[in-house]
Amino acid sequence: MKRYFKNKLTSISVAVALSAISFEASASDFNIPFVNASGLGNLYAGWASSAEDASTQFTNPAGLTQIHNQQFVAAGIGLSGSTQFKGTSQTPLFPFGAPETGTVSSKLRGFIPSFYYAIPLSRNIVLGFGETIPFALGTNYTKNSVVSYAATRSQIMIADLGPSLGIQINDKLSVGLGIDADRLAFTLNRTTPPPLSFSNAEGQNHLSGWGFGWHGGLLYQALPTTRIGLSFNSMIMFRTTGDSEVFTPTGEIRTTNQKANSAMPARTQVSLNHDIGKFTLMGTVFYTNWSTFTQLTLKHTMTTVGTMPVVIPFEYHNTFDYAVGLNYKANEKWLWRTGVMFLNSPSNNRDRSVVDPIACGIIVGVGAHYQQNKKLGYDVSYAHGFFQDTHINAVTPISAVTGSSSQNTNLLGAQVTWDIA
């Protein structure tokens, strides 16, 4: 049982998810948040250095000093795609069971909204506020699939809210600081085979809670054509409570006293923007401190034989991710973007489960910005993810799932930027 929860709930600690929206079945654990639609076109290659609009309050609050008018940004990114598992599942506790081989898919449908507001308080101080979705994770396999004893529906949801302040020290250097209030909610379901139940019983876990942290940054104008950005997001600890239930043919077994502490890892980003005529070259190195997780304790988890605490060890490792991009300003109205991101997964081939199947990959994006007038600008962007086939090896006392997983992901974004005054 403990080994089951290790593989099933590892995703909680990485806290990757969507918030307050319908997210039917995400199949991703992107380390990089999709925080606006304008940056999606060049895959956030200017994460900490571009400071093009009020969304910089999240990516690097020092960039708020580049916003000279009161500004509102509304962005949305739609996701579609799927994860497909091919392999074998067996229930080791049932002595007469035979291995089952098959294929099952988890469809991806989701929408990520973001909102930002910035207002200059003086010539050198700008206040910002934002709401965004830092990460995303989820899968949804049918209850009678080959992997149902390992996972059925898994959905984690998070929202980041908070203010930020950017201060210009001199004509070259700006600093920024922001506060993060994050809401985490997650659902983790699976079925339990005989002999732990007389027939297949579905177990459900629903928890939610708040976590608080901070983010800050520096923005340095090294040359008139070169800008360097550095930003940092602190680790955020969550204390979650909720319900743990088991549904059997004879009724429901439930506790409302389930508890778990989880976290979102600290992250550091270093970015560079360099202008060459009508072109802007940009690049970012992202570092995520996944190794801060040693274990997670899930208390009062309901099973068919009562509640029990579960201690979950972690074997994730720190990761570097990279993005490079190019913008081309065709004229005063049109700006074209393109970029590529190289993603690394914190999981490993020994412990990766069907809940969190993504390994290393490349995302390629394109986008366009249209400036209607001095007050209104629009962005559209598209990106496609190419991921390696991943090895799945989730062996627990309840089930042994081995095989491979393949993924495809598409993202389509749109954004409105309004300079109010």
C-alpha positions, -999 to +999 in steps of 0.1 A: +000+000+000+028+025+008+045+017-024+013+024-043+009+058-028+046+066-035+039+063-072+004+077-071+010+108-051+045+119-061+029+145-083+015+163-053+048+175-041+058+190-074+025+208-073+019+211-110-017+220-119-044+242-130-067+263-109-104+272-106-112+260-141-123+229-158-093+209-167-105+176-181-073+156-182-040+173-185-011+150-195+018+172-187+042+182-160+059+212-177+084+228-154+078+262-170+045+279-163+025+291-193+018+325-177+008+346-208+001+342-245+026+367-257+056+348-243+042+314-256+052+325-292+089+324-283+085+298-255+094+323-228+129+328-240+128+363-225+113+351-192+132+375-169+144+401-194+117+410-219+093+429-196+070+435-225+038+439-205+023+437-170+027+399-169+063+407-159+050+411-124+052+373-121+082+364-144+104+393-130+088+421-109+118+443-116+105+445-152+075+465-139+096+496-142+094+492-180+056+497-178+050+535-181+012+535-182-016+519-162-020+486-180-043+455-179-035+422-195-059+393-201-045+360-215-058+325-221-041+294-233-059+263-245-044+228-243-052+197-263-035+164-268-032+129-253-011+104-234-011+068-246+001+039-224+011+005-239+021-023-217+011-049-190-007-047-157-009-073-130-024-075-095+002-093-074-020-097-044-045-118-063-029-153-067-051-164-096-049-132-117-031-132-150-012-103-165-033-080-187-018-064-218-034-034-235-034+002-246-052+031-229-053+068-237-057+099-215-071+128-234-059+164-228-084+192-226-078+224-207-078+262-205-053+283-186-064+319-178-041+347-166-048+383-156-024+411-147-026+448-137+002+474-134+000+510-123+029+535-119+030+550-084+058+574-094+084+578-121+105+550-105+080+528-087+054+505-104+028+483-086+015+451-102-010+424-094-016+391-111-034+358-112-018+329-131-014+291-132+022+281-123+021+244-133-002+217-148-006+180-142-033+154-146-044+122-162-078+105-167-079+068-175-111+048-176-121+027-146-118-006-165-086+001-182-053-018-180-040+008-155-071+014-134-055-003-103-027+022-105-047+053-115-080+065-129-085+102-125-056+124-112-060+161-112-040+187-093-050+224-094-032+255-083-037+293-086-011+320-079-023+354-067-004+383-054+010+418-057+045+429-069+065+461-067+092+472-092+117+499-083+141+516-107+174+523-088+190+542-117+189+543-155+205+508-157+193+488-127+158+479-114+148+456-086+114+439-078+097+419-051+063+401-050+042+381-026+026+348-037-007+334-022-013+300-038-044+278-036-038+241-042-065+215-048-061+179-060-080+147-068-064+113-069-085+082-078-079+045-085-097+012-081-088-015-056-089-052-068-097-083-049-087-096-023-085-061-008-122-057-017-148-082-027-151-065-060-134-035-077-138-006-053-129+030-063-108+051-039-110+088-041-089+115-024-098+152-025-077+178-006-071+215-008-051+242+010-031+274+009+006+281+006+025+314+007+059+325-007+076+352-026+094+360-059+119+387-068+142+398-095+168+422-110+168+438-144+200+454-157+204+474-189+240+465-197+240+483-231+213+502-250+207+470-270+213+444-243+192+437-212+199+410-185+173+396-161+175+374-130+144+362-112+137+338-083+106+321-070+107+307-035+096+272-025+059+273-014+047+248+013+011+238+013-010+224+042-039+206+027-070+189+042-099+170+028-118+138+023-106+103+016-133+078+003-137+043-008-168+033-028-178-004-027-210-022-039-222-022-003-217+015+004-192+043+010-164+044+035-152+079+042-131+101+064-131+139+064-098+142+083-072+135+056-042+157+057-010+162+036+018+187+034+032+193-001+053+219-019+061+237-051+099+239-057+121+270-057+130+282-092+157+305-107+157+320-141+184+339-160+176+357-192+192+378-219+177+401-246+198+416-274+185+438-302+200+437-337+181+461-358+146+449-362+154+416-345+156+407-309+175+376-298+167+361-264+176+332-243+168+318-208+182+292-185+156+278-160+167+259-129+142+240-107+152+227-073+132+194-073+157+177-049+143+196-019+117+169-016+126+140+007+092+126+016+055+134+019+032+121+046-004+116+037-024+112+069-057+093+075-059+078+040-090+056+037-086+020+025-110-009+026-094-020+059-095+014+076-074+046+076-036+047+077-008+073+074+014+069+043+050+081+041+061+088+005+098+090-004+109+110-034+136+104-060+132+135-082+163+154-092+171+190-100+166+201-136+179+227-161+156+238-189+165+261-218+147+284-242+159+304-272+138+328-292+137+354-319+114+384-324+111+404-356+095+438-356+081+442-391+067+477-386+049+497-359+019+474-361+033+439-364+058+419-343+065+382-352+078+357-327+093+322-327+112+301-302+121+266-289+122+252-254+142+222-242+126+205-212+140+180-188+120+158-165+127+154-128+114+118-127+134+086-135+128+054-154+128+033-122+099+051-105+079+069-132+042+060-131+012+065-154+001+095-133+032+115-143+044+100-176+062+130-192+100+127-198+123+150-217+110+170-247+112+199-271+084+225-276+084+247-307+063+279-309+053+308-332+033+339-325+023+374-336+016+407-319-007+433-335-007+469-321-041+484-331-033+518-315-014+533-286-038+516-261-047+482-275-025+453-285-033+417-294-013+385-293-019+350-308+005+321-304+008+284-310+032+257-297+036+220-301+054+196-278+076+167-290+083+142-262+104+111-260+086+079-254+089+072-217+095+040-197+068+032-171+077+009-142+052+013-113+053-018-091+032-017-059+016-042-036-017-036-055-006-035-091+025-038-113+023-016-144+051-018-169+054-005-204+059+027-223+040+060-227+039+085-255+025+120-255+015+149-278+006+184-267-007+215-285-011+249-270-030+279-285-029+313-268-045+347-272-039+379-252-052+415-250-030+442-236-048+475-227-029+506-217-057+523-198-040+557-195 
